[in-house]
Amino acid sequence: MPDWIFEPANAGQHPVPAGEAAAEHTPEAVVERIAKSGARCVKVFIEDGFGESTEWPLLSESTLKQVTAAVHRKGLLVLAHANALGMQRIAVAGGADVLAHGLWNWDGLSAKAGIPPQIAEHLRTVRERRIGFQPTLRVLYGTADLFRHDTLLDPVYAKVVPADVLAWYRSDAGQFFKKQMRSAFNGAPDEKIMQSQFRIGEQGMRVVKQMFDAGYPLLLGSDTPSAPTYGNQPGYDTYREMRAMAQSGVSLAAIAQAGTINNARQFRLERDYGSVEVGKIANLLLLNADPLLSVRAWSQIDKVILRGVVIQREDLAADRLR
């Protein structure tokens, strides 16, 4: 990753690699390179670890604010990877424009129903500052799918996964991440691991419902692949993200907006994308059912139109690739 940022506070533990100069990895230098590439945003990673582990290095508050200032000077957006309350608070304090994950890690807080007051207060701040919110509910459910016996039996997989890749998933080598997760859970039964992922994911669903009930526009994104799990498949996982949003209590109209105009507006692309209007780029799905009546309509695709070129859905199927 050439565009890493040097953090002076971590220099003792994470020095600059031999042959490189710290000056090449200041926030300003890194953002300059990214801006020249034509990017519309810069994503920063705010994560101190998974589970009980908290030893991963973080950008200091001053460095994060330097990054934000440099990004905004270029007219770009700052996206923050952050799914825990503490990490999202850092992102908000640092001036992030978009939280590129939902909030499912509550840092030990709990509630039998609804969400804890501390979470509610944080979400109010997110809304007040008009920070983009992308739930990415499929992150947890995609890891849970590793421990379902029927995941690789899903008939849709034959359409979205090449046959040789699907065969590899079923092999011993293809189960490597499942084995890693078992080890991380100290050999707990698969059912217990799956339920733990469901429980954390359900917290994220409560947060999504809270944001929807407050009338806040949501952004669609699945973070696929969020981990080396075959439970997350590109394209299919975005559809499953929509289904998860519906299960959270988000209206079908709000889901449609999350996948179209909301993202376009957030990334300042609404001039060309996000709605069906004369003069906009013709990237369209033609559906055989009404997505305002059923979320499953999003999978009932007749044709795909990409920049005005009509593509039959079946022509994109993995089992047509030979």
N, C-alpha and C positions, 0 to 999 in steps of 0.2 A: 504494500500500500504506500505509494509514493507521497501521498498528501497527508501524512501524519503531522501532528502539531507538537512541537517541543514544549514541555511543561517544566519550567525551572524548578518548581517545588518538588518534582519527582526525579530530578536529575541524578540524585545519588543512587536510586534504585533502578532507574531507567535512563541511562546515559545515551547521548547521541551515538549511533553506530559509527564504527570506523569508516572513514572515507566520506562522511557527510558533515555538513556544517549546520550549526544551530540556526544561522541566519536564513537558511533555505527552508526552515520549518517554523518560522514565526507565523502567527495568525495572518498577518498581512501578506506574507509571501505565499502561503498556501492558498488563501482566498483569491489572490491575484491569478494563480495558475488555474484554479477552478473556474473563475469567471471567464478567462480567455477560452476555455473549452466549450463555452456556449451553455453552461449549466444554468438552471433557474434557481437552484437552491444548494445549500451546504448542510449536510447532516452531521451532527455531533453525537457521539456515543457517551451517554451518561448512565453508567452501570457499574456498581462497585462489586458485583458478584451475583451468583445465583444461590438460592436457598439460604443456608446459614453462612455462606462464604461472602466476605466483604473486603477482600484484599486487593481487588483490581484497582488500578490507578484512575483517578479522576482529574479533569482539568480544574484548576483553582478558579475561584469566583472571578478574580481579576483577568485571568487568561480567557475564560469563557466570554466575559464582557468585551475583551479585545476582539475575539472571533466575531461576535455579534455586530460590533461596530464596523469591522472590516467588511462583513457580508452586506450590511445595510448600505454602506457607502457605494457598493457596486450594484445596488438595486435588487439584490437577491434575497431569498428567504432563508431563515435558519430553521431546520427541522431537528428535533431532539428525540433520539432514542431514549425513552424513559418509561418504565412501566410500574415503578414503585413510587409511593407517596413522597419519600425523601428525595428521590431522583427527579421527580417531576417538579418538586419545589425548587430544586437547583436550576432546572431548565427555565422555569418561569422567572426566577430572580435574574437569570442571565439574559433574558430578553428573547427567548425562543418565539418564533412565529407559529410553529406547528408542533404539537405533541404527536409524534409518529407512532404512538402506541396507546392503547387504552390503559386504564388504571386498575389492574387486578391484584397487584402486590400491595397490601395495605399496611405493611410494616408492623404486623402483629395486632393491629386493630381488628375488631370483629363486631358484628351485629347480627342478630337473629333474622332481622328483616330490614330492608332499606340499607342505608349506609351510615357509618359513624359520623359524628359532627365534624371531626377533623377533615374527613374526605369531602363532606359537603362544603365546608369553608374553602377548601382548595379549589373545588370545581367552580364555586362562585367567582374566585379570582380569575380562573381561566376564562370564564364567560365575560367578566368585566373588561378584561384586556383583549378580548376578541382573538384569542389564540386558537388556531385550528386544532380540531380534536378528531383523531383517527382511531377507532376502537380496536382494530386488529384482533377480534375475538378468536379467530382461528388459530392463533399461536398456541394456546393451551390445549385446545381441542385437537389440534394436529399431532401434538405429542401423545395425547391420550389415545389417539387412533392406532399408535404403535401396539397398544396392548388390547385392542379389539381383535377377536379371532376372524371377523368378517371383512376387515378393511380391504385386503387385497382381493376379496371376492366381489367387491363392488363392480357391477357391470360397466359403469362409466369409465373405470380405469382402463379398460381395453380400448377406449376411444381417446384417452388423453395421455396414456403412457405407452411408448413403443414396446412391442412384445419382448424384446431381449432385455430391456430395463425391468419390465415387470417380472420376468423370470429371475433376474438377479435379486430383486427385492425379496423373493421367496427363498433365496439361497441362504446358507449359513453366513456368508460374507455380507449379504445384504441386510442382515439383522444386527449389524454391529452397534448401531446407536441404541437400539432396544437393550442390548447387553450393557452398554454404558449406563443407561438410565437405571437398570436393575441394580448395578453396582452402587450408583449414587444413592439409591434407596435401601442400601444394605441388604439386598436380596429379598425385599418385600414381595409378596405375591403380586402378580400382574394386575389382578382386580383392584388391589389396594392402591397401586401406583396410578392406575387409570382414574379411580375415584378421587385421588388427591388432585389430579389435574382438572377434573370436572369441578371440584370444590373451588379452586382458585379461579377458574374460568367463570364460574357463576358470579363471583364478586365483580369481575369485569362487566358482566351483563347488567348487574344492578347499577353500575356507574353509567352505562350507556342509557339505561332507562331514565336515570336522573337527568342527564343532559337533554334527552329528547323531551321529557316532561317540562323542562324549563324553556322549551322552544328553541334550543340551540341547534344550528345547522351542523350536521355530522359529515365527515369525510370518509369515503369508502377506500379501504385498502386492506389487503390480507397479510402483508409481510411474508409472502411466499418466495422461497422457503425460509421459514423462521429458524429452522434447525435442520439437521440432516435426517429428517423424518419423512418417510414416504406417505405419511398422513396428509401432508400439504402438497398439492399438485397445482402448478400454475394454471390459471384460468378457472379450473374447476373450484379451486379454493376461494376465489373471489365470489363465485356463485354461492358457495357454502357460507361465506362471510355474510352475504345478504340474508340467507336463511337464519343465521345466528342472530343478526340484528332484529329480524322479525320475531324470533323467539324471545328476545329481550323486551319486546313491547314497542319497538319502533314501528311507526306506521309505514305502509307500503309506499305512500307518496314521499315520505321523508327518505326512505331507502333509495327510491329512484333519483331523488335530488342529490343524495350523497354520492351516487355513482355517475352523475352527469354534471349539472351546473355548479354544485358546491365545490367540487375539486377544481373545475375550470376557473372559478372566481378566486379560490384560494391561491392558485398558482399563476394568476393574472393571464389566463389563457382564454377568457370568456369571449374575446373578440373572434376567435377561430373555432372554439369548441364549446361543448356543454349544453347546447340546445339545437333544435332543428330550425334553422333560419336561413334565408337566402344570403349567400355570400360566405357562409361558414364552411369549414372543411367537412366533407361528407364521410364521417366515420359513424356508421350506424349499425344497429342490430334490428333486423326485421323479425318480429316475434309472431307466433301463432296464437298467443293468448295475451290477455291484458295484465300487465305487471301491477296494476292498481287494484286487481281483484285477487291475485295470488302471487306470492313471491316465487313460486315454482315456474311462473311464466318466463322468467329470465333464462331458463334452460330449454324452453320450447322455441328454439331459434330456427327460422326458415333460411335466412341468408345473412351474411356479413357483408357490409359495404365499407371498404377501407380506402380512404381518399378517393372516393367515387368509383372504385373498382368493385364489381359485384362478385362475391365468392360464395359458392354453395357450402353450407355448413359441413357436409360430409367430406368435402375435399380437404378439410383441415383435420380429419380424424387420424389418430395415430395408427390405426389398423389399415389405413390407406397408404402409409409410408412404406415403401419397399425399395 
